[in-house]
């Protein structure tokens, strides 16, 4: 499961790469919008994690 941790700076890189899994909340920080990532979105979620400049997305 991909999870955004507290180091998020709200840059939006993850939402640009994988908007099906990540979105910015009212505070301007990224959050997961689904629980388990379906197989067809796994590569995009991993790409979003790799695009994060502060490493705020982890796959637990």
PDB file with SEQRES, HELIX, SHEET and CRYST1 records, atoms N, CA, C and O in Angstrom:
SEQRES   1 A   60  UNK UNK UNK UNK UNK UNK UNK UNK UNK UNK UNK UNK UNK          
SEQRES   2 A   60  UNK UNK UNK UNK UNK UNK UNK UNK UNK UNK UNK UNK UNK          
SEQRES   3 A   60  UNK UNK UNK UNK UNK UNK UNK UNK UNK UNK UNK UNK UNK          
SEQRES   4 A   60  UNK UNK UNK UNK UNK UNK UNK UNK UNK UNK UNK UNK UNK          
SEQRES   5 A   60  UNK UNK UNK UNK UNK UNK UNK UNK                              
HELIX    1 AA1 UNK A   13  UNK A   17  1                                   5    
HELIX    2 AA2 UNK A   39  UNK A   41  5                                   3    
HELIX    3 AA3 UNK A   42  UNK A   51  1                                  10    
SHEET    1 AA1 2 UNK A   2  UNK A   4  0                                        
SHEET    2 AA1 2 UNK A  57  UNK A  59 -1                                        
SHEET    1 AA2 2 UNK A  22  UNK A  24  0                                        
SHEET    2 AA2 2 UNK A  30  UNK A  32 -1                                        
CRYST1    1.000    1.000    1.000  90.00  90.00  90.00 P 1           1          
ATOM      1  N   UNK A   1       0.845  -1.186   0.000  1.00  0.00           N  
ATOM      2  CA  UNK A   1       0.000   0.000   0.000  1.00  0.00           C  
ATOM      3  C   UNK A   1       0.888   1.246   0.000  1.00  0.00           C  
ATOM      4  O   UNK A   1       1.787   1.376   0.831  1.00  0.00           O  
ATOM      5  N   UNK A   2       0.634   2.139  -0.917  1.00  0.00           N  
ATOM      6  CA  UNK A   2       1.393   3.386  -0.990  1.00  0.00           C  
ATOM      7  C   UNK A   2       0.800   4.377  -0.002  1.00  0.00           C  
ATOM      8  O   UNK A   2      -0.414   4.568   0.067  1.00  0.00           O  
ATOM      9  N   UNK A   3       1.689   5.002   0.761  1.00  0.00           N  
ATOM     10  CA  UNK A   3       1.246   5.931   1.788  1.00  0.00           C  
ATOM     11  C   UNK A   3       2.108   7.188   1.748  1.00  0.00           C  
ATOM     12  O   UNK A   3       3.323   7.114   1.562  1.00  0.00           O  
ATOM     13  N   UNK A   4       1.470   8.340   1.923  1.00  0.00           N  
ATOM     14  CA  UNK A   4       2.183   9.615   1.975  1.00  0.00           C  
ATOM     15  C   UNK A   4       2.505   9.902   3.437  1.00  0.00           C  
ATOM     16  O   UNK A   4       1.618   9.874   4.290  1.00  0.00           O  
ATOM     17  N   UNK A   5       3.771  10.176   3.725  1.00  0.00           N  
ATOM     18  CA  UNK A   5       4.133  10.450   5.118  1.00  0.00           C  
ATOM     19  C   UNK A   5       4.228  11.951   5.389  1.00  0.00           C  
ATOM     20  O   UNK A   5       3.929  12.772   4.522  1.00  0.00           O  
ATOM     21  N   UNK A   6       4.647  12.291   6.603  1.00  0.00           N  
ATOM     22  CA  UNK A   6       4.628  13.679   7.071  1.00  0.00           C  
ATOM     23  C   UNK A   6       5.681  14.568   6.432  1.00  0.00           C  
ATOM     24  O   UNK A   6       5.693  15.773   6.684  1.00  0.00           O  
ATOM     25  N   UNK A   7       6.567  14.012   5.610  1.00  0.00           N  
ATOM     26  CA  UNK A   7       7.579  14.846   4.972  1.00  0.00           C  
ATOM     27  C   UNK A   7       7.077  15.513   3.693  1.00  0.00           C  
ATOM     28  O   UNK A   7       7.822  16.260   3.060  1.00  0.00           O  
ATOM     29  N   UNK A   8       5.833  15.258   3.304  1.00  0.00           N  
ATOM     30  CA  UNK A   8       5.256  15.846   2.092  1.00  0.00           C  
ATOM     31  C   UNK A   8       5.335  17.376   2.148  1.00  0.00           C  
ATOM     32  O   UNK A   8       5.026  17.997   3.165  1.00  0.00           O  
ATOM     33  N   UNK A   9       5.763  17.964   1.015  1.00  0.00           N  
ATOM     34  CA  UNK A   9       5.843  19.427   0.918  1.00  0.00           C  
ATOM     35  C   UNK A   9       4.752  20.009   0.010  1.00  0.00           C  
ATOM     36  O   UNK A   9       4.698  21.220  -0.207  1.00  0.00           O  
ATOM     37  N   UNK A  10       3.888  19.141  -0.516  1.00  0.00           N  
ATOM     38  CA  UNK A  10       2.780  19.607  -1.337  1.00  0.00           C  
ATOM     39  C   UNK A  10       3.156  20.066  -2.723  1.00  0.00           C  
ATOM     40  O   UNK A  10       2.490  20.939  -3.279  1.00  0.00           O  
ATOM     41  N   UNK A  11       4.207  19.503  -3.303  1.00  0.00           N  
ATOM     42  CA  UNK A  11       4.653  19.946  -4.631  1.00  0.00           C  
ATOM     43  C   UNK A  11       3.709  19.498  -5.740  1.00  0.00           C  
ATOM     44  O   UNK A  11       3.662  20.130  -6.796  1.00  0.00           O  
ATOM     45  N   UNK A  12       2.962  18.434  -5.526  1.00  0.00           N  
ATOM     46  CA  UNK A  12       1.998  17.958  -6.512  1.00  0.00           C  
ATOM     47  C   UNK A  12       2.561  17.018  -7.558  1.00  0.00           C  
ATOM     48  O   UNK A  12       1.844  16.627  -8.479  1.00  0.00           O  
ATOM     49  N   UNK A  13       3.826  16.643  -7.443  1.00  0.00           N  
ATOM     50  CA  UNK A  13       4.413  15.732  -8.430  1.00  0.00           C  
ATOM     51  C   UNK A  13       3.634  14.425  -8.509  1.00  0.00           C  
ATOM     52  O   UNK A  13       3.378  13.922  -9.603  1.00  0.00           O  
ATOM     53  N   UNK A  14       3.263  13.882  -7.380  1.00  0.00           N  
ATOM     54  CA  UNK A  14       2.558  12.595  -7.365  1.00  0.00           C  
ATOM     55  C   UNK A  14       1.182  12.701  -8.019  1.00  0.00           C  
ATOM     56  O   UNK A  14       0.747  11.780  -8.710  1.00  0.00           O  
ATOM     57  N   UNK A  15       0.511  13.803  -7.804  1.00  0.00           N  
ATOM     58  CA  UNK A  15      -0.816  13.968  -8.402  1.00  0.00           C  
ATOM     59  C   UNK A  15      -0.725  14.143  -9.909  1.00  0.00           C  
ATOM     60  O   UNK A  15      -1.645  13.771 -10.637  1.00  0.00           O  
ATOM     61  N   UNK A  16       0.371  14.705 -10.375  1.00  0.00           N  
ATOM     62  CA  UNK A  16       0.584  14.849 -11.811  1.00  0.00           C  
ATOM     63  C   UNK A  16       0.856  13.514 -12.483  1.00  0.00           C  
ATOM     64  O   UNK A  16       0.451  13.292 -13.624  1.00  0.00           O  
ATOM     65  N   UNK A  17       1.541  12.631 -11.776  1.00  0.00           N  
ATOM     66  CA  UNK A  17       1.899  11.322 -12.322  1.00  0.00           C  
ATOM     67  C   UNK A  17       0.774  10.308 -12.146  1.00  0.00           C  
ATOM     68  O   UNK A  17       0.500   9.519 -13.050  1.00  0.00           O  
ATOM     69  N   UNK A  18       0.124  10.327 -10.990  1.00  0.00           N  
ATOM     70  CA  UNK A  18      -0.878   9.291 -10.686  1.00  0.00           C  
ATOM     71  C   UNK A  18      -2.079   9.876  -9.932  1.00  0.00           C  
ATOM     72  O   UNK A  18      -2.246   9.611  -8.741  1.00  0.00           O  
ATOM     73  N   UNK A  19      -2.908  10.662 -10.609  1.00  0.00           N  
ATOM     74  CA  UNK A  19      -4.055  11.287  -9.940  1.00  0.00           C  
ATOM     75  C   UNK A  19      -5.125  10.287  -9.511  1.00  0.00           C  
ATOM     76  O   UNK A  19      -6.017  10.632  -8.737  1.00  0.00           O  
ATOM     77  N   UNK A  20      -5.046   9.066 -10.000  1.00  0.00           N  
ATOM     78  CA  UNK A  20      -6.007   8.037  -9.590  1.00  0.00           C  
ATOM     79  C   UNK A  20      -5.742   7.552  -8.166  1.00  0.00           C  
ATOM     80  O   UNK A  20      -6.624   6.978  -7.527  1.00  0.00           O  
ATOM     81  N   UNK A  21      -4.524   7.784  -7.670  1.00  0.00           N  
ATOM     82  CA  UNK A  21      -4.147   7.306  -6.334  1.00  0.00           C  
ATOM     83  C   UNK A  21      -3.893   8.452  -5.361  1.00  0.00           C  
ATOM     84  O   UNK A  21      -4.183   8.326  -4.171  1.00  0.00           O  
ATOM     85  N   UNK A  22      -3.355   9.572  -5.850  1.00  0.00           N  
ATOM     86  CA  UNK A  22      -2.966  10.681  -4.973  1.00  0.00           C  
ATOM     87  C   UNK A  22      -3.691  11.969  -5.349  1.00  0.00           C  
ATOM     88  O   UNK A  22      -3.981  12.222  -6.518  1.00  0.00           O  
ATOM     89  N   UNK A  23      -3.977  12.777  -4.326  1.00  0.00           N  
ATOM     90  CA  UNK A  23      -4.589  14.088  -4.522  1.00  0.00           C  
ATOM     91  C   UNK A  23      -4.063  15.004  -3.431  1.00  0.00           C  
ATOM     92  O   UNK A  23      -3.538  14.534  -2.422  1.00  0.00           O  
ATOM     93  N   UNK A  24      -4.200  16.299  -3.626  1.00  0.00           N  
ATOM     94  CA  UNK A  24      -3.825  17.253  -2.587  1.00  0.00           C  
ATOM     95  C   UNK A  24      -5.040  17.542  -1.715  1.00  0.00           C  
ATOM     96  O   UNK A  24      -6.141  17.756  -2.223  1.00  0.00           O  
ATOM     97  N   UNK A  25      -4.835  17.546  -0.403  1.00  0.00           N  
ATOM     98  CA  UNK A  25      -5.941  17.811   0.519  1.00  0.00           C  
ATOM     99  C   UNK A  25      -6.122  19.317   0.720  1.00  0.00           C  
ATOM    100  O   UNK A  25      -5.450  20.118   0.070  1.00  0.00           O  
ATOM    101  N   UNK A  26      -7.017  19.694   1.609  1.00  0.00           N  
ATOM    102  CA  UNK A  26      -7.305  21.111   1.860  1.00  0.00           C  
ATOM    103  C   UNK A  26      -6.107  21.881   2.393  1.00  0.00           C  
ATOM    104  O   UNK A  26      -6.048  23.104   2.267  1.00  0.00           O  
ATOM    105  N   UNK A  27      -5.151  21.173   2.988  1.00  0.00           N  
ATOM    106  CA  UNK A  27      -3.939  21.809   3.500  1.00  0.00           C  
ATOM    107  C   UNK A  27      -2.857  21.926   2.425  1.00  0.00           C  
ATOM    108  O   UNK A  27      -1.780  22.466   2.677  1.00  0.00           O  
ATOM    109  N   UNK A  28      -3.150  21.416   1.224  1.00  0.00           N  
ATOM    110  CA  UNK A  28      -2.197  21.471   0.133  1.00  0.00           C  
ATOM    111  C   UNK A  28      -1.160  20.366   0.140  1.00  0.00           C  
ATOM    112  O   UNK A  28      -0.168  20.431  -0.586  1.00  0.00           O  
ATOM    113  N   UNK A  29      -1.390  19.352   0.961  1.00  0.00           N  
ATOM    114  CA  UNK A  29      -0.470  18.229   1.048  1.00  0.00           C  
ATOM    115  C   UNK A  29      -1.076  17.003   0.381  1.00  0.00           C  
ATOM    116  O   UNK A  29      -2.297  16.856   0.326  1.00  0.00           O  
ATOM    117  N   UNK A  30      -0.220  16.127  -0.123  1.00  0.00           N  
ATOM    118  CA  UNK A  30      -0.697  14.930  -0.811  1.00  0.00           C  
ATOM    119  C   UNK A  30      -1.293  13.933   0.170  1.00  0.00           C  
ATOM    120  O   UNK A  30      -0.908  13.860   1.337  1.00  0.00           O  
ATOM    121  N   UNK A  31      -2.242  13.173  -0.345  1.00  0.00           N  
ATOM    122  CA  UNK A  31      -2.844  12.088   0.414  1.00  0.00           C  
ATOM    123  C   UNK A  31      -3.296  11.009  -0.548  1.00  0.00           C  
ATOM    124  O   UNK A  31      -3.513  11.263  -1.732  1.00  0.00           O  
ATOM    125  N   UNK A  32      -3.435   9.801  -0.025  1.00  0.00           N  
ATOM    126  CA  UNK A  32      -3.974   8.692  -0.805  1.00  0.00           C  
ATOM    127  C   UNK A  32      -5.471   8.888  -0.938  1.00  0.00           C  
ATOM    128  O   UNK A  32      -6.135   9.269   0.027  1.00  0.00           O  
ATOM    129  N   UNK A  33      -6.008   8.635  -2.114  1.00  0.00           N  
ATOM    130  CA  UNK A  33      -7.457   8.722  -2.271  1.00  0.00           C  
ATOM    131  C   UNK A  33      -8.078   7.346  -2.445  1.00  0.00           C  
ATOM    132  O   UNK A  33      -9.300   7.219  -2.529  1.00  0.00           O  
ATOM    133  N   UNK A  34      -7.236   6.309  -2.499  1.00  0.00           N  
ATOM    134  CA  UNK A  34      -7.727   4.935  -2.484  1.00  0.00           C  
ATOM    135  C   UNK A  34      -6.857   4.134  -1.539  1.00  0.00           C  
ATOM    136  O   UNK A  34      -5.745   4.548  -1.209  1.00  0.00           O  
ATOM    137  N   UNK A  35      -7.357   2.993  -1.102  1.00  0.00           N  
ATOM    138  CA  UNK A  35      -6.580   2.139  -0.204  1.00  0.00           C  
ATOM    139  C   UNK A  35      -5.558   1.333  -0.983  1.00  0.00           C  
ATOM    140  O   UNK A  35      -4.488   1.835  -1.327  1.00  0.00           O  
ATOM    141  N   UNK A  36      -5.890   0.093  -1.255  1.00  0.00           N  
ATOM    142  CA  UNK A  36      -4.991  -0.766  -2.019  1.00  0.00           C  
ATOM    143  C   UNK A  36      -4.942  -0.304  -3.470  1.00  0.00           C  
ATOM    144  O   UNK A  36      -5.976  -0.032  -4.080  1.00  0.00           O  
ATOM    145  N   UNK A  37      -3.753  -0.220  -4.006  1.00  0.00           N  
ATOM    146  CA  UNK A  37      -3.565   0.202  -5.399  1.00  0.00           C  
ATOM    147  C   UNK A  37      -3.811  -1.007  -6.300  1.00  0.00           C  
ATOM    148  O   UNK A  37      -3.158  -2.038  -6.139  1.00  0.00           O  
ATOM    149  N   UNK A  38      -4.741  -0.893  -7.243  1.00  0.00           N  
ATOM    150  CA  UNK A  38      -4.990  -2.004  -8.158  1.00  0.00           C  
ATOM    151  C   UNK A  38      -3.762  -2.268  -9.038  1.00  0.00           C  
ATOM    152  O   UNK A  38      -2.948  -1.375  -9.278  1.00  0.00           O  
ATOM    153  N   UNK A  39      -3.651  -3.488  -9.503  1.00  0.00           N  
ATOM    154  CA  UNK A  39      -2.485  -3.906 -10.289  1.00  0.00           C  
ATOM    155  C   UNK A  39      -2.234  -2.997 -11.485  1.00  0.00           C  
ATOM    156  O   UNK A  39      -1.083  -2.720 -11.821  1.00  0.00           O  
ATOM    157  N   UNK A  40      -3.292  -2.535 -12.126  1.00  0.00           N  
ATOM    158  CA  UNK A  40      -3.121  -1.703 -13.312  1.00  0.00           C  
ATOM    159  C   UNK A  40      -2.586  -0.302 -12.995  1.00  0.00           C  
ATOM    160  O   UNK A  40      -2.158   0.410 -13.904  1.00  0.00           O  
ATOM    161  N   UNK A  41      -2.604   0.099 -11.730  1.00  0.00           N  
ATOM    162  CA  UNK A  41      -2.078   1.409 -11.329  1.00  0.00           C  
ATOM    163  C   UNK A  41      -0.765   1.310 -10.558  1.00  0.00           C  
ATOM    164  O   UNK A  41      -0.190   2.328 -10.174  1.00  0.00           O  
ATOM    165  N   UNK A  42      -0.295   0.090 -10.335  1.00  0.00           N  
ATOM    166  CA  UNK A  42       0.913  -0.131  -9.535  1.00  0.00           C  
ATOM    167  C   UNK A  42       2.132   0.591 -10.122  1.00  0.00           C  
ATOM    168  O   UNK A  42       2.877   1.235  -9.383  1.00  0.00           O  
ATOM    169  N   UNK A  43       2.339   0.494 -11.414  1.00  0.00           N  
ATOM    170  CA  UNK A  43       3.498   1.136 -12.043  1.00  0.00           C  
ATOM    171  C   UNK A  43       3.417   2.652 -11.923  1.00  0.00           C  
ATOM    172  O   UNK A  43       4.430   3.304 -11.670  1.00  0.00           O  
ATOM    173  N   UNK A  44       2.233   3.220 -12.101  1.00  0.00           N  
ATOM    174  CA  UNK A  44       2.058   4.673 -11.990  1.00  0.00           C  
ATOM    175  C   UNK A  44       2.264   5.135 -10.550  1.00  0.00           C  
ATOM    176  O   UNK A  44       2.854   6.191 -10.323  1.00  0.00           O  
ATOM    177  N   UNK A  45       1.789   4.365  -9.580  1.00  0.00           N  
ATOM    178  CA  UNK A  45       1.983   4.714  -8.168  1.00  0.00           C  
ATOM    179  C   UNK A  45       3.463   4.671  -7.814  1.00  0.00           C  
ATOM    180  O   UNK A  45       3.950   5.534  -7.084  1.00  0.00           O  
ATOM    181  N   UNK A  46       4.178   3.680  -8.322  1.00  0.00           N  
ATOM    182  CA  UNK A  46       5.622   3.583  -8.077  1.00  0.00           C  
ATOM    183  C   UNK A  46       6.348   4.751  -8.730  1.00  0.00           C  
ATOM    184  O   UNK A  46       7.279   5.307  -8.149  1.00  0.00           O  
ATOM    185  N   UNK A  47       5.929   5.123  -9.929  1.00  0.00           N  
ATOM    186  CA  UNK A  47       6.535   6.269 -10.614  1.00  0.00           C  
ATOM    187  C   UNK A  47       6.296   7.553  -9.811  1.00  0.00           C  
ATOM    188  O   UNK A  47       7.186   8.398  -9.706  1.00  0.00           O  
ATOM    189  N   UNK A  48       5.099   7.694  -9.249  1.00  0.00           N  
ATOM    190  CA  UNK A  48       4.789   8.866  -8.422  1.00  0.00           C  
ATOM    191  C   UNK A  48       5.683   8.901  -7.190  1.00  0.00           C  
ATOM    192  O   UNK A  48       6.170   9.963  -6.803  1.00  0.00           O  
ATOM    193  N   UNK A  49       5.899   7.745  -6.577  1.00  0.00           N  
ATOM    194  CA  UNK A  49       6.773   7.675  -5.403  1.00  0.00           C  
ATOM    195  C   UNK A  49       8.197   8.086  -5.775  1.00  0.00           C  
ATOM    196  O   UNK A  49       8.855   8.809  -5.027  1.00  0.00           O  
ATOM    197  N   UNK A  50       8.663   7.629  -6.919  1.00  0.00           N  
ATOM    198  CA  UNK A  50      10.009   7.967  -7.368  1.00  0.00           C  
ATOM    199  C   UNK A  50      10.123   9.435  -7.773  1.00  0.00           C  
ATOM    200  O   UNK A  50      11.209  10.010  -7.704  1.00  0.00           O  
ATOM    201  N   UNK A  51       9.021  10.044  -8.191  1.00  0.00           N  
ATOM    202  CA  UNK A  51       9.030  11.455  -8.588  1.00  0.00           C  
ATOM    203  C   UNK A  51       9.002  12.407  -7.398  1.00  0.00           C  
ATOM    204  O   UNK A  51       9.298  13.592  -7.547  1.00  0.00           O  
ATOM    205  N   UNK A  52       8.654  11.905  -6.233  1.00  0.00           N  
ATOM    206  CA  UNK A  52       8.563  12.770  -5.051  1.00  0.00           C  
ATOM    207  C   UNK A  52       9.949  13.280  -4.676  1.00  0.00           C  
ATOM    208  O   UNK A  52      10.849  12.483  -4.411  1.00  0.00           O  
ATOM    209  N   UNK A  53      10.131  14.606  -4.650  1.00  0.00           N  
ATOM    210  CA  UNK A  53      11.467  15.150  -4.376  1.00  0.00           C  
ATOM    211  C   UNK A  53      11.935  14.968  -2.940  1.00  0.00           C  
ATOM    212  O   UNK A  53      13.125  15.107  -2.658  1.00  0.00           O  
ATOM    213  N   UNK A  54      11.022  14.661  -2.033  1.00  0.00           N  
ATOM    214  CA  UNK A  54      11.421  14.485  -0.626  1.00  0.00           C  
ATOM    215  C   UNK A  54      11.197  13.048  -0.143  1.00  0.00           C  
ATOM    216  O   UNK A  54      11.365  12.764   1.043  1.00  0.00           O  
ATOM    217  N   UNK A  55      10.824  12.152  -1.041  1.00  0.00           N  
ATOM    218  CA  UNK A  55      10.643  10.747  -0.651  1.00  0.00           C  
ATOM    219  C   UNK A  55       9.504  10.527   0.320  1.00  0.00           C  
ATOM    220  O   UNK A  55       9.582   9.669   1.200  1.00  0.00           O  
ATOM    221  N   UNK A  56       8.433  11.311   0.158  1.00  0.00           N  
ATOM    222  CA  UNK A  56       7.315  11.239   1.113  1.00  0.00           C  
ATOM    223  C   UNK A  56       6.350  10.088   0.848  1.00  0.00           C  
ATOM    224  O   UNK A  56       5.447   9.851   1.651  1.00  0.00           O  
ATOM    225  N   UNK A  57       6.517   9.378  -0.245  1.00  0.00           N  
ATOM    226  CA  UNK A  57       5.612   8.265  -0.572  1.00  0.00           C  
ATOM    227  C   UNK A  57       6.349   6.958  -0.360  1.00  0.00           C  
ATOM    228  O   UNK A  57       7.394   6.715  -0.963  1.00  0.00           O  
ATOM    229  N   UNK A  58       5.802   6.130   0.494  1.00  0.00           N  
ATOM    230  CA  UNK A  58       6.401   4.825   0.789  1.00  0.00           C  
ATOM    231  C   UNK A  58       5.413   3.731   0.446  1.00  0.00           C  
ATOM    232  O   UNK A  58       4.200   3.926   0.520  1.00  0.00           O  
ATOM    233  N   UNK A  59       5.938   2.588   0.073  1.00  0.00           N  
ATOM    234  CA  UNK A  59       5.113   1.425  -0.219  1.00  0.00           C  
ATOM    235  C   UNK A  59       5.251   0.462   0.951  1.00  0.00           C  
ATOM    236  O   UNK A  59       6.273  -0.208   1.098  1.00  0.00           O  
ATOM    237  N   UNK A  60       4.230   0.398   1.768  1.00  0.00           N  
ATOM    238  CA  UNK A  60       4.271  -0.452   2.974  1.00  0.00           C  
ATOM    239  C   UNK A  60       3.593  -1.764   2.727  1.00  0.00           C  
ATOM    240  O   UNK A  60       3.530  -2.605   3.624  1.00  0.00           O  
TER     241      UNK A  60                                                      
END                                                                             
